[in-house]
Amino acid sequence: MHKLYVIPLGFQVDYVVRFLVRVGIGGGDAVLALIPEQSSGDERARSEKALRDLGDFLRRIGELRVIPEYVNTGDPTNLVIGIFDAVMRHVNDYDSVIIAITGGVRAFSAASPLVAAMLRKAINKEVRLFVVSENLTDYLDLTEALYAFEVVEPSEGLIEVLMAIQDVGGLGRCVSIDEVADRLGKDSSTVRRQLYDLEDMKLVAGSGGSRHRCFSLTGPGRILARLYANLQSRRKAQ
């Protein structure tokens, strides 16, 4: 059973190595190392050294891979989507995903529980969440706690509207009720009610007057739209 370990990589690899040894990383496993895009030249050099050190360690103990992924940390929504997309690019090659918060960039650590909850929804594989700390003699398994943070699941009709806004307007453009209705082949009055429901859920934001109102995805709306787009494509592929 091959595992993909998702780990924020800072300048030190001590905690990462300690965790990987403790959980028994084995042949066929890989480490997906998350590195911030916005690093300065000196910080990037230190991250690259940590990446090389981690790769050297993995090669010494077996046929193991380290996969660097550079993620935009400048915006909370892009951060969550970036980590989620990074895992989804590689997850098909592995049987389970283990997200380990081992230090490094705090933004990655803060986003990890939400990404873990999204992955539990998006893939039919084991997803686990661990925390490694200098104050703990062992790692802390938070996997069971993820059940309390299930990703919000709107009705099928609301999901269709959410994805239609993404398809028609992309990431930024405000789209009209009629544009969404045309995309879905639905009556405008039905779509209007659904958009107001999504607005109440803080998944879309409306602007303009009642006659010329348009809607765009909020940060949480973009995250869920990306999640359900992945779910839809995986179902079609099955």
Phi and psi in degrees as a GROMACS rama.xvg file:
@    title "Ramachandran Plot"
@    xaxis  label "Phi"
@    yaxis  label "Psi"
@TYPE xy
-84.8033  138.28  HIS-2
-117.287  144.676  LYS-3
-108.082  113.181  LEU-4
-92.6074  121.527  TYR-5
-103.045  114.6  VAL-6
-136.29  124.975  ILE-7
-65.8645  130.753  PRO-8
-109.592  118.167  LEU-9
-95.9229  -138.304  GLY-10
-95.7053  -14.5202  PHE-11
-117.63  147.051  GLN-12
-113.497  5.40345  VAL-13
-57.0077  -50.9114  ASP-14
-67.0791  -34.971  TYR-15
-63.1572  -49.0676  VAL-16
-62.1884  -44.1736  VAL-17
-58.8741  -43.1526  ARG-18
-65.7176  -46.9758  PHE-19
-62.4  -38.4489  LEU-20
-66.207  -42.4282  VAL-21
-64.2165  -40.4169  ARG-22
-84.1238  -8.46541  VAL-23
78.6988  49.6848  GLY-24
-57.0518  137.995  ILE-25
-133.795  -178.636  GLY-26
-56.1164  135.862  GLY-27
90.1196  -12.4335  GLY-28
-80.3252  166.196  ASP-29
-146.405  156.642  ALA-30
-112.371  121.486  VAL-31
-93.1326  106.26  LEU-32
-92.9127  118.867  ALA-33
-89.3383  125.996  LEU-34
-130.28  134.631  ILE-35
-70.1026  137.955  PRO-36
-66.9229  -33.7655  GLU-37
-85.9436  18.298  GLN-38
-65.5457  146.838  SER-39
-73.9702  173.867  SER-40
-58.2839  -45.3169  GLY-41
-67.2034  -42.7298  ASP-42
-65.037  -39.8538  GLU-43
-62.2848  -40.6587  ARG-44
-63.5196  -39.4996  ALA-45
-69.2282  -37.4184  ARG-46
-65.451  -40.4821  SER-47
-64.2716  -37.3005  GLU-48
-64.8277  -43.8881  LYS-49
-60.8239  -37.2263  ALA-50
-64.2316  -43.4466  LEU-51
-64.6402  -41.0139  ARG-52
-61.9876  -41.3344  ASP-53
-66.3436  -41.7128  LEU-54
-62.206  -40.5872  GLY-55
-61.9034  -43.0315  ASP-56
-61.9761  -45.1417  PHE-57
-65.426  -38.1184  LEU-58
-67.8081  -30.2881  ARG-59
-70.3563  -29.7206  ARG-60
-99.4552  -4.49316  ILE-61
158.028  -173.914  GLY-62
-80.5626  77.1356  GLU-63
-122.126  148.763  LEU-64
-111.396  147.927  ARG-65
-117.64  127.322  VAL-66
-115.534  109.88  ILE-67
-79.1317  137.282  PRO-68
-132.744  122.599  GLU-69
-95.3037  123.761  TYR-70
-121.122  138.761  VAL-71
-71.7858  117.387  ASN-72
-103.775  6.77302  THR-73
-79.0217  -15.6126  GLY-74
-139.086  132.279  ASP-75
-57.0453  -41.8707  PRO-76
-66.7509  -47.4026  THR-77
-62.9533  -31.7884  ASN-78
-63.2329  -51.1916  LEU-79
-63.2287  -47.3509  VAL-80
-63.6767  -38.9441  ILE-81
-62.8096  -44.5945  GLY-82
-65.9925  -45.0233  ILE-83
-58.2802  -48.1403  PHE-84
-63.9001  -37.7499  ASP-85
-60.9969  -43.7523  ALA-86
-67.0755  -42.2341  VAL-87
-64.5198  -26.5603  MET-88
-67.2004  -22.8198  ARG-89
-120.148  -11.3944  HIS-90
-66.5264  -25.3903  VAL-91
-63.0781  -21.0672  ASN-92
-86.5548  0.974198  ASP-93
-134.955  160.378  TYR-94
-92.0282  -22.9728  ASP-95
-151.446  160.753  SER-96
-120.788  130.465  VAL-97
-122.515  114.234  ILE-98
-95.2701  122.514  ILE-99
-119.449  119.26  ALA-100
-87.5871  105.932  ILE-101
-120.759  16.9464  THR-102
107.707  -150.244  GLY-103
76.2014  -147.472  GLY-104
-68.9753  123.602  VAL-105
-63.6102  -31.3675  ARG-106
-60.6316  -40.0655  ALA-107
-61.9636  -42.8136  PHE-108
-63.4201  -41.0869  SER-109
-65.8692  -35.3592  ALA-110
-82.873  -18.0047  ALA-111
-58.1203  -43.4587  SER-112
-60.7615  -39.6612  PRO-113
-66.1969  -42.0951  LEU-114
-62.1411  -41.5533  VAL-115
-60.9909  -42.4815  ALA-116
-64.2136  -38.6095  ALA-117
-64.1953  -43.1242  MET-118
-64.1492  -36.6986  LEU-119
-60.747  -31.3094  ARG-120
-80.5241  -34.3928  LYS-121
-87.4755  -27.5359  ALA-122
-126.53  146.36  ILE-123
-92.0792  59.9446  ASN-124
-143.128  163.119  LYS-125
-67.2065  132.765  GLU-126
-128.13  124.583  VAL-127
-125.885  155.053  ARG-128
-130.137  123.853  LEU-129
-124.324  153.028  PHE-130
-122.452  132.539  VAL-131
-116.691  129.284  VAL-132
-137.583  150.601  SER-133
-67.9633  -17.5496  GLU-134
-91.0106  -2.00925  ASN-135
-116.648  137.231  LEU-136
-76.3976  -19.4871  THR-137
-135.574  165.965  ASP-138
-76.1251  157.523  TYR-139
-106.333  123.571  LEU-140
-91.0007  111.282  ASP-141
-102.314  11.8673  LEU-142
-57.5347  -45.7615  THR-143
-62.9538  -32.4946  GLU-144
-65.9018  -19.4734  ALA-145
-62.2772  -25.8986  LEU-146
-62.13  -25.0126  TYR-147
-80.3296  -7.78661  ALA-148
-125.429  45.0679  PHE-149
-62.3928  141.838  GLU-150
-62.3255  137.445  VAL-151
-55.6404  133.668  VAL-152
-121.718  97.8329  GLU-153
-67.5837  171.448  PRO-154
-66.5628  164.138  SER-155
-58.1159  -39.8007  GLU-156
-64.017  -40.3948  GLY-157
-69.0555  -35.6182  LEU-158
-62.919  -41.9744  ILE-159
-58.6274  -42.6933  GLU-160
-66.6476  -42.3923  VAL-161
-58.0399  -46.307  LEU-162
-71.679  -31.1616  MET-163
-65.3443  -38.8604  ALA-164
-62.2577  -41.9026  ILE-165
-63.8541  -42.0528  GLN-166
-67.2756  -41.4125  ASP-167
-81.2966  -43.5033  VAL-168
-102.35  -6.30404  GLY-169
67.5751  -143.884  GLY-170
-90.8895  -14.5147  LEU-171
-131.463  -33.929  GLY-172
-68.6309  139.298  ARG-173
-82.4552  125.596  CYS-174
-111.357  148.987  VAL-175
-82.4365  164.491  SER-176
-60.8892  -41.5445  ILE-177
-65.0907  -36.5428  ASP-178
-62.6989  -42.3718  GLU-179
-67.7347  -42.0517  VAL-180
-62.0815  -43.0477  ALA-181
-62.6478  -40.5938  ASP-182
-61.4191  -38.5987  ARG-183
-94.4729  -11.0766  LEU-184
67.6095  36.1332  GLY-185
-115.336  164.647  LYS-186
-70.6391  139.417  ASP-187
-61.0129  -34.917  SER-188
-66.8234  -36.044  SER-189
-66.382  -44.9921  THR-190
-65.0903  -36.3034  VAL-191
-60.7807  -45.4416  ARG-192
-62.2126  -41.1885  ARG-193
-66.4989  -38.5378  GLN-194
-65.2461  -38.7468  LEU-195
-66.5752  -35.048  TYR-196
-64.2517  -43.5624  ASP-197
-65.2967  -34.1293  LEU-198
-65.7662  -40.4719  GLU-199
-63.1347  -30.4344  ASP-200
-84.5465  1.87607  MET-201
65.4167  25.2526  LYS-202
-95.9623  -21.6929  LEU-203
-132.466  158.734  VAL-204
-122.254  129.104  ALA-205
-97.9175  150.79  GLY-206
-145.474  159.781  SER-207
90.4878  173.322  GLY-208
-77.636  177.577  GLY-209
-64.2309  -31.2244  SER-210
-80.3267  -29.8658  ARG-211
-126.885  41.6005  HIS-212
-76.4455  141.001  ARG-213
-132.501  165.616  CYS-214
-135.724  143.928  PHE-215
-133.824  159.526  SER-216
-74.8464  136.513  LEU-217
-80.4486  177.605  THR-218
-56.3161  -52.9287  GLY-219
-60.1114  -34.7531  PRO-220
-64.2778  -40.4252  GLY-221
-63.682  -40.2178  ARG-222
-62.7068  -47.6489  ILE-223
-68.5308  -37.286  LEU-224
-60.6775  -40.9677  ALA-225
-65.6983  -40.842  ARG-226
-60.7375  -48.9676  LEU-227
-72.3681  -28.3648  TYR-228
-64.5034  -40.5914  ALA-229
-64.7487  -43.5626  ASN-230
-59.579  -44.0913  LEU-231
-63.6287  -44.8772  GLN-232
-65.9723  -37.055  SER-233
-68.644  -36.8939  ARG-234
-66.8246  -38.9383  ARG-235
-65.8557  -32.8963  LYS-236
-76.0384  -17.3678  ALA-237
